[in-house]
Structures are given as C-alpha cells and as structure tokens.
Amino acid sequence: MHIEYFHASKYGNGAMVAEEFKKQMVAKDITVNVHHIREVSPKELPPADLYLFSSPGRFGKPIGHMRRALKKVRLPAGTKYAILTTEAEPQPDKKTGRMPTEEELAKRQRVIPIMNEILQGRGLVKVAEDKILVTGLGWKGPLEEGWQKKVEAFVVRIQAAAEAAAVRRALVGHPRAVAAAPSVSSPDCGRQPGSPSTGDETIPEGPASWLPHP
Ligand SMILES: Cc1cc2nc3c(=O)[nH]c(=O)nc-3n(C[C@H](O)[C@H](O)[C@H](O)COP(=O)(O)O)c2cc1C
C-alpha cells in the first residue's frame, strides 16, 4: 500500500503526527509520503492507494489553506481517503467551569465534518477519521498524553480496513463466498479493544482497488 499524506501544520503538532504515522506505517512496510499541503498542487496530487488529509482547527473549521486545497482536489470517484486532524482539547467554560457537552462540541467544532463534506462531495470514500488533541491554553501544544498510541490505533484501523477490502476483492466473482464472509463494513473493524467505535470505517462494496496486491 502507498499512502500520500497532506497536512497543514502551522505550529508543528500536525507535522509531528504525520512523522509518527509515517514511522509506524514504514515499520509495516507501507510507503508514506508526507507533504505540507502548500507544497503541492491540489489539482495534481501524486498517485496513491490512500490519501490522508490532516488539518489543524481554526474557529471550528479546517484551517483555510486546507479548506481551499480540498476544494481543488481532482481525484477519481471512489478514491479512498482518511482524516487525522489536530484540534484543541475542550476547555471548561471560564465562568461556570462546566465542560461542554458532546452536543455543544459537535455544533462548534466542525473540522472533520467540513473536510468530509468537501471530499465526499467529490466522490471520495472515507476509510477512517480521528483527531489528536492539542492540550493547554495556548495553540501550540503539547499534544495530548499518549498521542502516539492514538496514532497507532489509527494505523491499525487503516491496515485492517485495507486487509478487509483485500479479502472482499479476493472473493469478488464468488458470490456465495462473499455472502458467507464476515462484513468488511463493520464499524468495529480493526478497533483497539476497549476503545470507542468511531463508526467511520466505511468500506464500500466492490473491488479494493486501493490495495493493489492482496
Ligand atoms: C486563531 C486560532 C483559532 C483556533 N481555533 C480552533 C478551533 O476552532 N478548534 C480547534 O480544535 N482548534 C483551534 N485552534 C487550535 C489549533 O487546532 C491548534 O493550534 C493546532 O491544532 C496546532 O496544530 P499545528 O501545530 O500543527 O499547527 C486554533 C488556533 C488558532 C491559532
């Protein structure tokens, strides 16, 4: 598998996450090329089996540079992508000390949903999504404790999704075997034991063209 990874890191946290992701994937013999999004022409992204987009949050949205780049992406419909953002750790309300609820956070923090809307509007298909939190009151980090483990879990999910898709591809043409095979669109696919399901591992029907050699 060959992954092209595009981030829009300003203070270095997203770049660190990208390097950790690459290190862990390389250990599994998977090629990852990391770029800052401003270094590439979004209309002419290099070929890959999977595209990974990583943006910092800005006022509830992906940073402008990433948003604009995503809108220019021209990739064939069905191309697989994953999202790994860096977002500010939720803070208690300054007056009440109350932490925002999940519902309140979802309203004001739309970094991942906006990235999904843009990419899926262009026919791309999501394989996985997650966020790594940036802690403290400033914007510069450090990253949340145990962030490398979170990257590891993300790597495992991507790999599991690729393997599941390869199984499905191997079974194409054998309808009875496909019917008997475990579903590859399970939201729990590749999830670490005990970790919450993100429900994002959407593996479409049909051949896994993003995994060239099963
Ligand atoms: C002006 C500004 C606005 C920000 N707004 C948000 C936000 O709405 N949501 C969020 O999660 N993080 C927000 N952040 C924090 C960034 O997500 C954080 O700085 C970034 O993830 C760090 O990544 P980087 O080191 O790769 O640039 C904001 C940061 C700045 C400077």
The ligand as an SDF file (V2000), in Angstrom:
LIG
                    3D

 31 33  0  0  0  0  0  0  0  0999 V2000
   -6.5870   31.5800   15.8010 C   0  0  0  0  0  0  0  0  0  0  0  0
   -6.7290   30.1260   16.1720 C   0  0  0  0  0  0  0  0  0  0  0  0
   -8.0020   29.5490   16.2160 C   0  0  0  0  0  0  0  0  0  0  0  0
   -8.1380   28.2150   16.5630 C   0  0  0  0  0  0  0  0  0  0  0  0
   -9.3760   27.6550   16.5560 N   0  0  0  0  0  0  0  0  0  0  0  0
   -9.5110   26.3340   16.8420 C   0  0  0  0  0  0  0  0  0  0  0  0
  -10.7790   25.7000   16.7650 C   0  0  0  0  0  0  0  0  0  0  0  0
  -11.7870   26.3120   16.4550 O   0  0  0  0  0  0  0  0  0  0  0  0
  -10.8290   24.3970   17.0390 N   0  0  0  0  0  0  0  0  0  0  0  0
   -9.7230   23.6660   17.3920 C   0  0  0  0  0  0  0  0  0  0  0  0
   -9.8360   22.4750   17.6280 O   0  0  0  0  0  0  0  0  0  0  0  0
   -8.5260   24.2400   17.4860 N   0  0  0  0  0  0  0  0  0  0  0  0
   -8.3900   25.5510   17.2120 C   0  0  0  0  0  0  0  0  0  0  0  0
   -7.1580   26.1300   17.2760 N   0  0  0  0  0  0  0  0  0  0  0  0
   -6.0300   25.3400   17.7820 C   0  0  0  0  0  0  0  0  0  0  0  0
   -5.3930   24.5660   16.6990 C   0  0  0  0  0  0  0  0  0  0  0  0
   -6.1450   23.4440   16.3840 O   0  0  0  0  0  0  0  0  0  0  0  0
   -4.0080   24.1300   17.1150 C   0  0  0  0  0  0  0  0  0  0  0  0
   -3.2520   25.2750   17.2770 O   0  0  0  0  0  0  0  0  0  0  0  0
   -3.4260   23.2690   16.0630 C   0  0  0  0  0  0  0  0  0  0  0  0
   -4.0840   22.0350   16.0280 O   0  0  0  0  0  0  0  0  0  0  0  0
   -1.9920   23.0430   16.2680 C   0  0  0  0  0  0  0  0  0  0  0  0
   -1.5530   22.2680   15.1670 O   0  0  0  0  0  0  0  0  0  0  0  0
   -0.2230   22.6680   14.4200 P   0  0  0  0  0  0  0  0  0  0  0  0
    0.8470   22.7480   15.4880 O   0  0  0  0  0  0  0  0  0  0  0  0
    0.0130   21.5210   13.5010 O   0  0  0  0  0  0  0  0  0  0  0  0
   -0.4190   23.9530   13.7090 O   0  0  0  0  0  0  0  0  0  0  0  0
   -6.9960   27.4570   16.9170 C   0  0  0  0  0  0  0  0  0  0  0  0
   -5.7250   28.0550   16.8570 C   0  0  0  0  0  0  0  0  0  0  0  0
   -5.5920   29.3820   16.4940 C   0  0  0  0  0  0  0  0  0  0  0  0
   -4.2240   29.9770   16.4270 C   0  0  0  0  0  0  0  0  0  0  0  0
  1  2  1  0
  2  3  1  0
  2 30  2  0
  3  4  2  0
  4  5  1  0
  4 28  1  0
  5  6  2  0
  6  7  1  0
  6 13  1  0
  7  8  2  0
  7  9  1  0
  9 10  1  0
 10 11  2  0
 10 12  1  0
 12 13  2  0
 13 14  1  0
 14 15  1  0
 14 28  1  0
 15 16  1  0
 16 17  1  0
 16 18  1  0
 18 19  1  0
 18 20  1  0
 20 21  1  0
 20 22  1  0
 22 23  1  0
 23 24  1  0
 24 25  2  0
 24 26  1  0
 24 27  1  0
 28 29  2  0
 29 30  1  0
 30 31  1  0
M  END
$$$$
